[in-house]
């Protein structure tokens, strides 16, 4: 890839982020205008973005789960914790924790087979809701992390996994 092509990709990605910020701002403006902050919880997350040359990877591939890929955005606002706004938590969470969090917000029972944990206690103060997290991608490594270190375990035969997407 030429330097010009790399620059073009980065500019296009930055433009998409700017558009997302603009529309997210519209949602926040609507919550302000309708005075919904006292009885509305807001959870914002996404998948990972594109690799833009980090570790010499470009785009969305089946690359190793570097921090740039495995650490995805998560923002939560809940009126009961409004005084904690702007604070950051270091707790190890996963996307499987979003559903139990929503269930707890609505005071609904979490099904016993659900392995995710509610993040609401973390809004009050940082802490641990799990010791480790297991994650991966079809055709790639299975990974385990304690939030500080990550172990990547690749299949012994990458081309012979009998996986069907």
C-alpha positions as CSV (number, residue, x, y, z in Angstrom):
1,X,0.0,0.0,0.0
2,X,1.4,3.4,-0.9
3,X,1.7,6.2,1.6
4,X,-1.1,8.1,-0.3
5,X,-3.4,5.1,0.0
6,X,-2.7,4.8,3.8
7,X,-3.4,8.5,4.2
8,X,-6.7,8.2,2.3
9,X,-7.8,5.3,4.5
10,X,-7.0,7.2,7.7
11,X,-8.8,10.3,6.5
12,X,-11.9,8.3,5.5
13,X,-12.0,6.5,8.8
14,X,-11.6,9.9,10.6
15,X,-14.6,11.2,8.6
16,X,-16.7,8.2,9.7
17,X,-15.8,8.9,13.3
18,X,-16.7,12.5,12.9
19,X,-20.1,11.5,11.5
20,X,-20.7,9.1,14.4
21,X,-19.8,11.9,16.9
22,X,-22.2,14.2,15.1
23,X,-25.1,11.8,15.4
24,X,-24.3,10.8,18.9
25,X,-24.4,14.5,19.8
26,X,-27.9,14.6,18.3
27,X,-29.0,11.8,20.7
28,X,-27.5,13.7,23.6
29,X,-29.2,16.9,22.5
30,X,-32.5,15.1,22.3
31,X,-32.1,13.8,25.9
32,X,-31.3,17.3,27.0
33,X,-34.2,18.9,25.2
34,X,-36.7,16.4,26.5
35,X,-35.2,16.5,30.0
36,X,-34.8,12.7,30.0
37,X,-31.6,12.4,32.0
38,X,-33.5,11.8,35.4
39,X,-35.2,8.6,34.2
40,X,-33.1,7.3,31.2
41,X,-30.1,5.0,31.2
42,X,-27.9,5.2,28.2
43,X,-25.4,2.4,27.1
44,X,-23.1,3.1,24.2
45,X,-20.8,0.5,22.8
46,X,-19.5,-0.7,19.4
47,X,-17.4,-3.4,17.8
48,X,-13.8,-2.7,17.3
49,X,-12.8,-0.3,14.5
50,X,-10.3,-0.8,11.7
51,X,-6.6,-1.4,12.2
52,X,-4.9,1.6,10.6
53,X,-1.4,0.3,10.4
54,X,-1.0,-0.8,14.0
55,X,1.3,-3.9,14.2
56,X,1.4,-3.6,10.3
57,X,-2.3,-4.7,9.9
58,X,-4.8,-2.8,7.9
59,X,-8.6,-3.1,8.0
60,X,-10.6,-5.9,9.5
61,X,-8.8,-9.1,9.2
62,X,-8.2,-12.2,11.2
63,X,-5.3,-10.6,13.0
64,X,-4.2,-11.4,16.5
65,X,-6.5,-9.8,19.2
66,X,-4.2,-6.9,20.0
67,X,-5.5,-4.4,22.6
68,X,-6.6,-2.2,19.7
69,X,-9.0,-4.9,18.7
70,X,-10.0,-6.5,22.0
71,X,-10.6,-3.2,23.9
72,X,-13.9,-1.8,22.6
73,X,-15.7,1.4,23.7
74,X,-18.3,1.1,26.4
75,X,-20.0,4.1,28.1
76,X,-22.8,3.9,30.5
77,X,-25.0,6.6,32.0
78,X,-27.5,5.8,34.7
79,X,-29.4,8.5,36.6
80,X,-28.7,6.8,40.0
81,X,-24.9,7.3,39.3
82,X,-25.0,10.7,37.6
83,X,-22.5,12.1,40.1
84,X,-20.0,9.6,38.8
85,X,-20.2,11.0,35.2
86,X,-16.8,11.2,33.4
87,X,-15.1,8.6,35.6
88,X,-13.3,5.7,34.1
89,X,-13.3,2.1,35.3
90,X,-10.5,-0.4,34.8
91,X,-12.6,-3.5,35.6
92,X,-12.5,-6.3,33.1
93,X,-15.8,-6.5,31.3
94,X,-17.2,-8.2,28.2
95,X,-20.0,-7.6,25.8
96,X,-21.8,-10.6,27.5
97,X,-22.2,-8.2,30.5
98,X,-24.5,-5.8,28.6
99,X,-27.7,-7.9,28.7
100,X,-27.4,-8.7,32.5
101,X,-26.8,-5.0,33.1
102,X,-30.0,-4.1,31.2
103,X,-31.9,-6.7,33.1
104,X,-30.7,-5.3,36.4
105,X,-31.7,-1.8,35.3
106,X,-35.3,-3.1,34.8
107,X,-35.1,-5.2,37.9
108,X,-35.6,-8.4,35.9
109,X,-34.1,-11.7,36.8
110,X,-30.9,-12.8,35.0
111,X,-31.4,-16.4,33.5
112,X,-29.1,-18.8,35.3
113,X,-27.5,-20.0,32.0
114,X,-26.3,-16.4,31.3
115,X,-22.6,-16.1,32.1
116,X,-22.4,-12.3,31.8
117,X,-22.5,-10.1,34.9
118,X,-24.2,-6.8,35.5
119,X,-21.9,-3.8,35.3
120,X,-24.1,-1.6,37.5
121,X,-22.0,-2.2,40.6
122,X,-19.0,-0.8,38.8
123,X,-20.8,2.5,38.2
124,X,-20.6,3.2,42.0
125,X,-16.9,2.2,42.3
126,X,-14.3,0.3,40.4
127,X,-13.9,-3.3,41.3
128,X,-13.8,-6.8,39.9
129,X,-16.7,-8.7,38.4
130,X,-14.5,-11.5,37.0
131,X,-11.0,-12.8,37.3
132,X,-10.5,-13.5,33.6
133,X,-12.2,-13.3,30.2
134,X,-12.1,-15.8,27.4
135,X,-12.6,-14.6,23.8
136,X,-11.6,-15.2,20.2
137,X,-12.7,-15.3,16.6
138,X,-13.5,-18.1,14.2
139,X,-10.3,-19.1,12.4
140,X,-8.1,-17.4,14.9
141,X,-6.8,-17.8,18.4
142,X,-8.8,-18.4,21.6
143,X,-7.6,-15.9,24.1
144,X,-7.7,-15.5,27.9
145,X,-6.9,-12.3,29.7
146,X,-6.8,-11.1,33.3
147,X,-6.9,-7.5,32.0
148,X,-3.2,-7.2,32.2
149,X,-1.8,-10.1,30.3
150,X,-3.3,-12.1,27.5
151,X,-2.5,-15.7,26.4
152,X,-3.2,-16.4,22.7
153,X,-3.8,-20.1,21.9
154,X,-3.9,-20.8,18.1
155,X,-5.3,-24.0,16.6
156,X,-2.6,-26.6,15.8
157,X,-3.8,-26.7,12.2
158,X,-5.0,-23.2,11.2
159,X,-6.3,-24.4,7.8
160,X,-8.2,-27.5,9.1
161,X,-10.6,-26.2,11.7
162,X,-13.9,-27.3,10.1
163,X,-15.5,-24.0,11.0
164,X,-18.4,-22.7,9.0
165,X,-19.4,-19.0,9.2
